[in-house]
Structure formats: C-alpha cells, structure tokens
Amino acid sequence: MKVKIIYSFSYDKLEERINSFLGKNEDKIEVIDIKWKTFIEHYVMIVYKIK
C-alpha cells in the first residue's frame, strides 16, 4: 500500500489536485481509503494499492 497526502489552503484548489491525481492514476491504482482533515489548511490522505 502507498499513501498520497495532498494539502491546500483553498478547498477548490485541493479538489482540483485530488481530481488530477485520481484522473492520472485511474487505471493504475485501487483506492483503499480517503481521509480528510481541516486545520488552517485542508489535508487529504489517500491510501491506495498499485494494480
């Protein structure tokens, strides 16, 4: 398993980054879990396996 952490001050920018990562790796990875935290910045942790 691998972990990708994405963060941004802006919710919209974060959403763009998440969609970009998932779009680029759509056929290459299997997402296991996504966790979202907000503390000054928005943080997303994506746990995934390479297919």
C-alpha positions, -999 to +999 in steps of 0.1 A: +000+000+000+010+036-006-001+069+008-005+102-011-010+134+010-024+164-007-029+198+010-040+233+002-053+264+019-081+266-007-108+240-009-112+245-046-075+241-053-075+209-031-104+195-051-085+201-084-054+184-070-073+153-058-092+150-091-060+154-111-042+127-090-071+103-093-076+110-130-039+104-139-039+071-120-075+059-127-064+026-143-032+022-123-044+023-087-071+009-064-081+034-037-084+018-002-094+048+019-096+086+018-093+107+050-100+145+051-088+169+078-090+206+082-067+227+104-058+260+088-051+240+056-072+212+041-054+179+042-064+147+023-047+113+028-053+088+000-044+052+008-041+031-023-027-001-039-010-002-073-029-026-096 
